[in-house]
């Protein structure tokens, strides 16, 4: 079992930055792929970014490319999402999720991931 805890959310003005953290505990290793998803009110959960276990390959949804960066600190069992140039449309609850080994071609699908955190709220004021 793997437990995930997100932190770092909050209220920020448009154009500002936040860094989200996803701390893992339990049966963790660098071989776990970890993704970030978000869900705005009345919308489906949306893929944001993922970092693959092992090789560290990263993928992003087009709307955050160039603004968000996902990274991993294996010594701390923590994955980060650095969010810059935030926009009002980035407002959502952000969740991290993990699965063992690589991500394959369906990295954007929530059903691929076995473990989820409780989420952290990000609100961007315009």
Protein Blocks (a to p, Z undefined) as FASTA:
>chain_A
ZZdddehiacddehiacddddddehjddfkbccddddddehiacddfbdcdehjlpacdd
fklgokaccdddfklopacdddehiafklgccddddddehjebjmlmpmklpmbdcebja
ddddZZ
